[in-house]
């Protein structure tokens, strides 16, 4: 107990908090801000849009004959 008191009394507050801030930053970076990726979300929509356009072209070609 006395060792801990000496450590805290002899160590500047900023240096004590640095350990806490590093751990907190590592935790924040490990947890995603959104539960999905924008690349995956927009990639699926873009692929679906291309398929819809191809289907429309195929239908219009059939009706034009």
Rosetta constraint file for C-alpha pairs under 8 A:
AtomPair CA 1 CA 5 HARMONIC 6.43 0.50
AtomPair CA 2 CA 6 HARMONIC 6.20 0.50
AtomPair CA 3 CA 7 HARMONIC 6.16 0.50
AtomPair CA 4 CA 8 HARMONIC 6.22 0.50
AtomPair CA 5 CA 9 HARMONIC 5.99 0.50
AtomPair CA 6 CA 10 HARMONIC 5.89 0.50
AtomPair CA 7 CA 11 HARMONIC 5.90 0.50
AtomPair CA 8 CA 12 HARMONIC 7.66 0.50
AtomPair CA 8 CA 16 HARMONIC 7.67 0.50
AtomPair CA 11 CA 15 HARMONIC 6.68 0.50
AtomPair CA 11 CA 16 HARMONIC 6.71 0.50
AtomPair CA 12 CA 16 HARMONIC 6.46 0.50
AtomPair CA 13 CA 17 HARMONIC 6.20 0.50
AtomPair CA 14 CA 18 HARMONIC 6.09 0.50
AtomPair CA 15 CA 19 HARMONIC 7.20 0.50
AtomPair CA 16 CA 20 HARMONIC 7.36 0.50
AtomPair CA 17 CA 21 HARMONIC 6.11 0.50
AtomPair CA 18 CA 22 HARMONIC 6.12 0.50
AtomPair CA 19 CA 23 HARMONIC 6.41 0.50
AtomPair CA 20 CA 24 HARMONIC 6.20 0.50
AtomPair CA 21 CA 25 HARMONIC 6.01 0.50
AtomPair CA 22 CA 26 HARMONIC 6.21 0.50
AtomPair CA 23 CA 27 HARMONIC 6.27 0.50
AtomPair CA 24 CA 28 HARMONIC 6.18 0.50
AtomPair CA 25 CA 29 HARMONIC 6.18 0.50
AtomPair CA 26 CA 30 HARMONIC 6.29 0.50
AtomPair CA 27 CA 31 HARMONIC 6.57 0.50
AtomPair CA 28 CA 32 HARMONIC 7.93 0.50
AtomPair CA 36 CA 40 HARMONIC 7.51 0.50
AtomPair CA 36 CA 41 HARMONIC 7.39 0.50
AtomPair CA 37 CA 41 HARMONIC 6.26 0.50
AtomPair CA 38 CA 42 HARMONIC 5.92 0.50
AtomPair CA 39 CA 43 HARMONIC 5.64 0.50
AtomPair CA 40 CA 44 HARMONIC 6.18 0.50
AtomPair CA 41 CA 45 HARMONIC 6.63 0.50
AtomPair CA 42 CA 46 HARMONIC 6.04 0.50
AtomPair CA 43 CA 47 HARMONIC 6.13 0.50
AtomPair CA 44 CA 48 HARMONIC 6.05 0.50
AtomPair CA 45 CA 49 HARMONIC 6.04 0.50
AtomPair CA 46 CA 50 HARMONIC 6.30 0.50
AtomPair CA 47 CA 51 HARMONIC 6.35 0.50
AtomPair CA 48 CA 52 HARMONIC 6.23 0.50
AtomPair CA 49 CA 53 HARMONIC 6.28 0.50
AtomPair CA 50 CA 54 HARMONIC 6.27 0.50
AtomPair CA 51 CA 55 HARMONIC 6.17 0.50
AtomPair CA 52 CA 56 HARMONIC 6.25 0.50
AtomPair CA 53 CA 57 HARMONIC 6.27 0.50
AtomPair CA 54 CA 58 HARMONIC 6.20 0.50
AtomPair CA 55 CA 59 HARMONIC 6.20 0.50
AtomPair CA 56 CA 60 HARMONIC 6.06 0.50
AtomPair CA 57 CA 61 HARMONIC 6.08 0.50
AtomPair CA 58 CA 62 HARMONIC 6.36 0.50
AtomPair CA 59 CA 63 HARMONIC 6.32 0.50
AtomPair CA 60 CA 64 HARMONIC 6.05 0.50
AtomPair CA 61 CA 65 HARMONIC 6.72 0.50
